[in-house]
Amino acid sequence: MTHTIAVRRAVLFIRPGRGRTTFGPLFVTPVIHSAKSSYPNLRMSTIKKTPGVLGDQMQKIGNTLAENFGGPLSKLGTRQFKLDECPDLTGKVAVITGGSEGIGFGVAYTLLKHNLSKLFIISVDPEIMAGAKKVIADELGQDKADRVEWLGCDLGDWNHVHQVAEIIKSKAPRLDMLVNNSGRGIMTPSLTSYGVDRHMAVNHMGHVILTSHLLPLMQKTAKDHNTTVRISNQSSNLHTAAPSDTQFASLEEINSDAGPNGQYGRSKLAGILYARYFDRNVTQKGHPNVLMNATHPGFVSTKQSRKDILEPYPLGGLAMKYGVEPFKKDQFEGAVPTVYCVTTTGDSGQYVCAPCIPEEGSEMSQNDELGDRLMELTRNLIAQKTRMDSVKRGCPMDDIVVH
Ligand SMILES: NC(=O)c1ccc[n+]([C@@H]2O[C@H](COP(=O)([O-])OP(=O)(O)OC[C@H]3O[C@@H](n4cnc5c(N)ncnc54)[C@H](OP(=O)(O)O)[C@@H]3O)[C@@H](O)[C@H]2O)c1
């Protein structure tokens, strides 16, 4: 795929100093070891033809490899979805957070290639966005690039998120797809100006605000056009790194230092719980054509996995560079489960791993009470922290409550 290589070069190396580094410190080492040394000749045909318990075990191994790694290993999964299977999207409108680079760019590029009519991208860096638009213009044509509108916004700035949602509502006649993809990666803890853990504030709560403000437009789109609208939250298998005593009981708890993996894992656990909460409270309560799922893209070669990881692990990150990089998915392989979830799936409340394999996720991710507490805390914190403005316009969470 010549265009893929061109896109990766253009988008991944726009920002000076974005060197190729590595990802996933100690967490992935054993998996890679077993993939290489224990199952060197594993093929999908072997997996599918092997009967009985052994066959089941091999299917599980094949799925684990396909969910996490790129190239031939990604073909070992029992369920496949290819970006070429993305349906024609003529007339449809999408919003992607973090659509300017990495996995989000892979999703944006694919939707535009399949004739999406209008795309709003929310991200932070205008230089990165300019580079992304140039790649789209060069490879898909100026017409496709002109369909993209950029809205600069830090998802940790909740008032700004609300303003951006209002801009989208004022410009978009409909909204078919919402990709909640932006994320703070495995990095050291910090607080936003609201005094909330930045991982939770950006990866989860900023997206809840965006979704809650855009939801009425999506519900109207589903009704008026008799169509299915879809939301996808970018989670990660690292949701399993959330602290084992996670309760989502208070601000103090989510502001407690759980370390880089724990902070990240907690926010990714929230992404799955939110999808399952939404399914229970929106999809199953009168909106069967409004779906939300969470995804795991695999280990993907992006800025987050090559540069950001060095911030908490300057040595561990470097040590892993040569071990992990050859096994990672590229940004298009990483985009597959999200594209599946916002264009094709008929399910809601699932945790979909690359390429399109629904998994249970951790026990905590299946705990409905924990999900209810997370959303209660989310609602309370947003209302409390944005009270000055929300008094004027009503609680920003009002429109996520579906009766
Ligand atoms: N890479 C992996 O292996 C992997 C694995 C599992 C899950 N994920 C998840 O996949 C998602 C995409 O990550 P990626 O790997 O593609 O990383 P990436 O290449 O670093 O892209 C991250 C995108 O998010 C945007 N972003 C970051 N912080 C933001 C903020 N505060 N407000 C608004 N936008 C923000 C960035 O915008 P700017 O360019 O403007 O800064 C960028 O467009 C993340 O949620 C990540 O946690 C990644």
The ligand as a Gaussian input file, in Angstrom:
#p B3LYP/6-31G(d) Opt

LIG

0 1
 N       -0.780000       3.600000      20.101000
 C       -1.201000       2.538000      20.763000
 O       -0.538000       1.499000      20.785000
 C       -2.516000       2.575000      21.490000
 C       -2.956000       1.401000      22.135000
 C       -4.187000       1.420000      22.790000
 C       -4.952000       2.580000      22.792000
 N       -4.480000       3.705000      22.169000
 C       -5.334000       4.912000      22.208000
 O       -5.579000       5.368000      20.891000
 C       -5.878000       6.765000      20.913000
 C       -5.066000       7.489000      19.847000
 O       -3.702000       7.430000      20.226000
 P       -2.500000       7.345000      19.191000
 O       -1.706000       6.169000      19.576000
 O       -2.982000       7.475000      17.803000
 O       -1.668000       8.615000      19.640000
 P       -1.159000       9.933000      18.867000
 O       -0.591000       9.609000      17.548000
 O       -0.298000      10.605000      19.864000
 O       -2.491000      10.781000      18.618000
 C       -3.179000      11.350000      19.685000
 C       -4.191000      12.332000      19.143000
 O       -4.944000      12.826000      20.262000
 C       -4.880000      14.239000      20.269000
 N       -4.855000      14.732000      21.648000
 C       -3.965000      14.415000      22.611000
 N       -4.256000      15.083000      23.747000
 C       -5.355000      15.824000      23.489000
 C       -6.146000      16.728000      24.252000
 N       -5.842000      17.014000      25.516000
 N       -7.206000      17.324000      23.663000
 C       -7.525000      17.057000      22.373000
 N       -6.816000      16.211000      21.614000
 C       -5.737000      15.603000      22.155000
 C       -3.605000      14.594000      19.554000
 O       -3.716000      15.923000      19.051000
 P       -2.397000      16.837000      18.718000
 O       -1.682000      16.142000      17.599000
 O       -2.975000      18.129000      18.297000
 O       -1.584000      16.884000      19.976000
 C       -3.569000      13.527000      18.473000
 O       -4.355000      13.917000      17.377000
 C       -5.599000       7.229000      22.343000
 O       -6.795000       7.299000      23.070000
 C       -4.725000       6.113000      22.893000
 O       -4.778000       6.033000      24.284000
 C       -3.296000       3.733000      21.522000

